[in-house]
Amino acid sequence: MPPIRSLHIALWVVYALVLAVHIWALLTGAEMLQRSTQPLFAPLLIAALVTALPRRTRTSTLTLLGLVFAWGGDSLAQLAPENVQLISVLCFLLALVCYALALAPLWNRTRDPMRIALAIPYGGVVIGLFVACADGSGPLLPAVAAYAVALATMAFLSAGGNSLTWTGGTLFLLSSSMLAMNWFLPGAAIAYSSVWVMAFYAVGHALLIAGLVRTIPARRWAPACRAGAALVIVEN
């Protein structure tokens, strides 16, 4: 196995271990461990993306940019706890826009009628949740409205990529919906909601990125060219 492929696989294994540690920290109330593991999610996904793709493409560039914004949402909010909601909403809004732009061409090329039919209710879920959370969002209402639109769009477009993007988009939608309920609908709290939010987010994010990587056929560890005849043209 080429070293770069071994590194790529190792990065996914490390990601799974970091997620397991983070969930354990949430369950046991180890706050310092929670704060130190969450900012590692996006960098590990960035590394997995970079080690897989031999060259920059439109999809990989948008995916990378989305991961940078996601890292901001995971990390910057910890530096300003008093503005955690605003920072998280804005950073992940930008991440969702990037992911939606990356998914749009794939949706046009590989639309699966069944997946699209199942994705249509996403819009209804997001609209209903936004209406329910509108009163509790206060001055964040415009940002939350924009986030709701971006979330529904990304989740819908993820259904047109492949099974990984579709599952990842769905889990991302569930995570964001539960987080919105925690923030803006205190009376609708769900048991172990913080654990479910992070589990759905981290797994969904990983599946979304893995699905986007799968849509790009070339890999770093693949031969530069296949065996066969080559035509060489020499110009004088």
C-alpha positions in Angstrom: 0.0 0.0 0.0 1.4 3.4 -0.9 2.5 5.5 2.1 0.1 8.3 1.2 -2.8 5.9 1.2 -1.7 4.5 4.6 -1.6 8.0 5.9 -5.1 8.8 4.5 -6.6 5.7 6.2 -4.7 6.5 9.5 -6.3 10.0 9.5 -9.8 8.5 9.4 -8.9 6.2 12.2 -7.5 9.1 14.3 -10.7 11.0 13.5 -12.8 8.1 14.9 -10.7 7.9 18.0 -10.9 11.7 18.6 -14.7 11.5 18.2 -14.9 8.6 20.7 -12.8 10.5 23.2 -15.0 13.6 22.7 -18.2 11.7 23.3 -16.7 10.1 26.4 -15.8 13.5 27.6 -19.3 14.8 27.1 -20.8 11.8 29.0 -18.4 12.2 31.9 -18.4 16.0 32.1 -14.7 16.4 31.3 -15.0 19.9 30.0 -11.3 20.5 29.3 -11.1 17.3 27.2 -14.3 18.4 25.3 -12.7 21.8 24.5 -9.4 20.2 23.3 -10.9 17.6 21.1 -13.6 19.5 19.2 -11.2 21.8 17.4 -9.4 18.7 16.0 -12.4 17.5 13.9 -12.0 19.9 10.9 -8.2 19.8 10.7 -8.3 16.0 10.5 -10.9 16.1 7.8 -8.8 18.7 5.9 -5.8 16.4 6.1 -7.9 13.5 4.9 -9.1 15.6 2.0 -5.6 16.8 1.1 -4.0 13.4 1.2 -6.6 11.9 -1.1 -6.8 14.4 -3.9 -3.8 14.8 -6.3 -4.9 18.3 -7.6 -7.2 21.1 -6.8 -10.6 21.1 -8.3 -13.7 23.2 -7.8 -15.3 20.6 -5.5 -12.2 20.2 -3.4 -11.6 23.9 -3.1 -15.2 24.6 -1.9 -15.0 21.6 0.5 -11.7 22.8 1.9 -13.1 26.3 2.4 -16.2 24.9 4.1 -14.0 22.9 6.5 -12.0 26.1 7.3 -15.2 27.8 8.3 -16.4 24.8 10.2 -13.1 24.8 12.2 -13.8 28.5 13.0 -17.2 27.5 14.4 -15.6 24.7 16.5 -12.7 26.8 17.7 -13.4 30.6 17.7 -16.6 30.2 19.7 -14.5 28.8 22.6 -12.4 32.0 22.6 -15.5 34.2 23.1 -18.1 32.2 25.1 -20.3 35.2 25.4 -20.8 35.3 21.6 -20.8 31.5 21.0 -24.2 31.5 19.3 -23.4 34.3 16.9 -19.9 33.0 16.0 -21.2 29.4 15.5 -24.2 30.5 13.4 -22.1 32.7 11.1 -19.2 30.3 10.7 -21.4 27.3 9.9 -23.6 29.4 7.7 -20.5 30.0 5.5 -19.5 26.4 5.7 -23.0 25.3 4.6 -22.9 27.7 1.6 -19.6 26.2 0.5 -20.9 22.6 0.8 -24.1 23.5 -1.1 -22.0 25.1 -3.9 -19.8 22.0 -4.0 -22.9 19.7 -4.1 -24.9 21.6 -6.7 -23.2 20.3 -9.8 -23.3 16.7 -8.5 -27.0 17.0 -7.8 -27.5 18.1 -11.4 -25.5 15.1 -12.8 -26.5 12.2 -10.5 -30.0 12.9 -9.3 -31.7 9.9 -7.8 -35.5 10.3 -7.8 -35.9 8.3 -4.6 -33.3 10.2 -2.6 -34.7 13.5 -3.8 -38.2 12.5 -2.8 -37.0 11.6 0.6 -35.1 14.9 0.9 -38.1 17.1 0.1 -39.4 17.0 3.7 -36.1 18.6 4.9 -37.4 22.0 3.9 -40.5 21.5 5.9 -38.5 20.4 9.0 -36.2 23.4 8.8 -39.1 25.9 8.2 -41.1 24.4 11.1 -38.1 24.5 13.4 -37.3 28.1 12.4 -40.9 29.2 13.1 -40.7 27.5 16.5 -37.3 29.1 17.4 -38.0 32.5 16.0 -39.1 34.1 19.2 -36.2 32.7 21.2 -33.5 33.7 18.7 -33.9 37.5 19.5 -31.3 39.6 17.6 -29.9 36.5 15.9 -33.1 36.1 14.0 -31.7 37.3 10.6 -28.6 35.0 10.9 -30.7 32.1 12.1 -33.1 32.6 9.1 -30.1 32.6 6.7 -28.7 29.5 8.4 -32.0 27.7 8.1 -32.2 28.3 4.4 -28.5 27.2 3.9 -29.1 24.1 6.0 -32.2 23.0 4.1 -30.4 23.7 0.7 -27.3 21.8 1.7 -29.3 18.8 3.0 -31.5 18.7 -0.1 -28.5 18.9 -2.5 -26.6 16.2 -0.5 -29.3 13.7 -1.6 -28.2 14.1 -5.2 -24.5 13.2 -4.7 -24.2 9.7 -3.3 -25.2 7.6 -0.3 -22.4 9.1 1.8 -23.3 12.7 1.1 -26.9 12.0 1.6 -26.5 10.4 4.9 -24.0 13.0 6.0 -26.3 15.9 5.0 -29.2 14.2 6.9 -27.1 13.8 10.1 -25.9 17.4 9.8 -29.5 18.5 9.6 -30.4 16.5 12.7 -27.5 17.9 14.6 -28.3 21.5 13.7 -32.0 21.0 14.5 -31.3 19.6 17.9 -28.8 22.4 18.7 -31.4 25.0 17.7 -33.8 23.4 20.1 -31.2 23.5 22.9 -30.5 27.2 22.3 -33.8 28.7 21.4 -36.4 26.2 22.8 -35.2 25.4 26.3 -38.5 23.7 27.1 -37.9 21.2 24.3 -34.7 19.8 25.7 -33.8 16.2 24.8 -32.0 13.8 27.1 -28.2 13.8 26.4 -28.9 16.3 23.7 -25.3 17.6 23.7 -24.0 14.1 23.1 -26.5 13.5 20.2 -25.7 16.9 18.7 -21.9 16.3 18.6 -22.3 12.7 17.5 -24.6 13.5 14.6 -22.4 16.5 13.7 -19.1 14.7 13.7 -20.3 11.6 12.0 -22.4 13.5 9.5 -19.6 15.9 8.7 -17.2 13.0 8.1 -19.6 11.2 5.8 -20.3 14.4 3.9 -16.6 15.0 3.2 -16.0 11.3 2.4 -18.9 11.5 -0.1 -17.5 14.6 -1.7 -14.1 12.9 -1.9 -15.7 9.9 -3.6 -17.2 12.1 -6.3 -13.6 13.1 -7.4 -12.2 10.0 -9.2 -8.5 10.7 -9.0 -6.5 9.8 -5.9 -2.9 10.7 -4.9 -2.0 7.0 -4.6 -3.3 6.1 -8.1 -0.9 5.8 -11.0 -0.4 9.0 -12.9 -1.4 7.2 -16.1 -2.6 3.7 -17.0 -0.5 1.2 -18.8 -0.9 1.4 -22.5 0.2 3.2 -25.6 1.2 6.7 -25.4 1.2 9.3 -28.2 4.0 11.8 -28.0 4.0 14.8 -30.3 7.3 16.6 -30.8 7.1 20.1 -32.2 10.1 21.7 -33.9 
